[in-house]
Amino acid sequence: MKPGIRLPEVTFHTRVRDEAVGGPNPFRWEDKTTADYFAGKRVILFSLPGAFTPTCSTYQLPGFEENFAKFQDLGVDEIYCMSVNDSFVMNKWAQMQDIKNVKVIPDGSGEFTRKIGMLVAKENLGFGMRSWRYAAVVNDGIIEAWFEEPGRCDNFGEDPYGESSPETLLAYLENASKPVAAE
């Protein structure tokens, strides 16, 4: 992916809290599309190999959550965390991480991840097909800036992290918000 490319149209199968459902599991299914998440907004989308995994749970998701106000001050409306996990897993992970601002998007079948070319095999770790770690600034469904970890390939032996960190995106947004000096 690269700046200027429109995100693929996909339908995500999500579970949303609905007290009208009642009972011990007050959730209902709600399909959301790429347009539902991205149309008319400037957002950060970051994707990672899996919910509950060490780097994702210790650094990446908490870092975006902790810096949410800074991102808003720099013109970001929403922050989305995507993974090739189902809605049950993503919702439970967000709850366990006490996430209040970042919204999770379940790409359970990996359709979105495949369509943007970031689906990789991770059989070497027992994961199956997962997302390569990346982040993007997306403006009205079009990629404004793209941050991909190096080495993307199937069964890569490491889990690089840095290019898609909250700090990297903050630096990009801070630089992009500086006025251009008059000549």
N, C-alpha and C positions, 0 to 999 in steps of 0.2 A: 504494500500500500504506500501511497504517497499523497502529499497535499494536493487538493483539487479533485480528488476522487469522491464520488458519492457512496455512502454506505449501502450495502445490499439490503433489499427488502426481505424481511424475515418475520415470522410470527413466533413469539416467545410464549410458552405455556407457563404462566405464573400462578402462584397461590397467594391470595390476599386475605388479610384478616377481615372478617365480616361477622360482627356480634349477632346479627340476625340469624346466622346459621346455628348458633348455640352449641351446647355440648362441650366436651373437652378439647375439641379440635375445630374452633370457629373460623375456618378458612374455606374459601371457595376458589374454584379455578377461574382465571381471567386471562384471556389471550390478549397480548399487547404486541403491537407491530413496531418495526424500526421507526416509523413516523411518530408513533405515540411517545417514544422516548426522546427522539432527536429533533423533530420538526420545530422550527421557530425558537430554538434555544442554542446557547453556546455551552457546551458541556465537555467534561473530561470523561473519557472512557478508558479504563484500564482493564486488562485481562491477564489472567494468571493461570498456572497449571492446575490448581485445585484448592477448594475450600479446605480449611483445617491444616494446610501444609505449613511448614515452619516459616519460610521467608514471607509467604503471603499473610500469615496470621501475626507475625512478629513485627514486620516492617511496613509492607506495602499498604495493606488495608488500614491499619492504625494510622499510618502517616498521612494518608489522604483524609481520614476522618479528623485528625487533630488539626489539620491545616485548612479545613473547610472554609472558615471565615476569610482567611487570606486569599483563597481562590475566588471567593465571591467578590472581594474587594478588587480583584483583577479582571472582573467581568465574566466569571463562570457562573452559570445558573444552577447546574446540577453536576454531581459526580456519580458515575456509574462504575460498578465493579462487575465484570463478567467472568464467568468460568464455565467450562464444559462440565457442569454439574446440574442436577435437577433442582427444581424450585424448593423441594423439601430441604435439601442439603444447604442451599444458599441461604434460605430464611433462617435455618437453625444456626448456621455459622454467624450471620449478622447478629442474631440474638446473643449468642455466646460471646461475641466480640463487643457487645454493648454499642453497636453502631446506631447512631441517631440521624446522621446527615447523608452519608454515602448510601446510595440505593443499589441493591444487588439485582443483576439480570441473569437468570438461568438460561444457559445455552445447552440444555441437557443432551441434545442429539448432535451438537457441534455444527449445526447448519450455518449459522452466522460465521463462526470461526473458520469453517471450511471455505465459505464464499469470499472471505477476505484473505485467504491464503495463509492462515496462521495455525491450522490444525496439524499437529505433529504426533507421531507415535511415541509413547513413553512406556512401551512394554518392558524396557530395561528396569523400570521402577515398579512394574506391576500396575500401572495406571491405565493402560490402553491409550486411546486417542484423547489428546488434551490440547489446550491452547498454549502456544508459545507466549512468553511474557512480553507484553507491549503496552503502550499507552498512547492516547491521541487526544488532541483538542479538536472537537467537532463543532462546526458552526452550521446550524440548520441542515444537518445531515451530510455535510461535506467536510472532509478532513482538512483541517487548517494546518495541523502539525502532527508529525508521526514520530514516535520514539520506540524503537524495537531493540530488544536485547541482542547482542551479537551471537553468531553461531547457530542460527535456526536450522535444525535438521531433525530427522527422526532419531530417537534414542540417544540424544546428546547426553554425555556423561555428567554434565554440570547443570546448575540452574543459575545462569548469570542474572545479576540484578544490579541496576544502577541507571541505565538509560530510561527505564520506565518508572523511576522513583518519583515521589511527590516533589522532592527537592529539584530534580531536573525540570519538571513541568513548571514549578514556581519560577525558576530562573528564566525559562522561556517566556512566560507570561509577563514577568517583570520587565524584561528587555523589550518585549513587543509593545508594552504600554508606555514606554519612554517616548517623548515627543522627538520627532526628527529635527535635527538642528538645521536652521535656515542657512543657506550658503550665500 
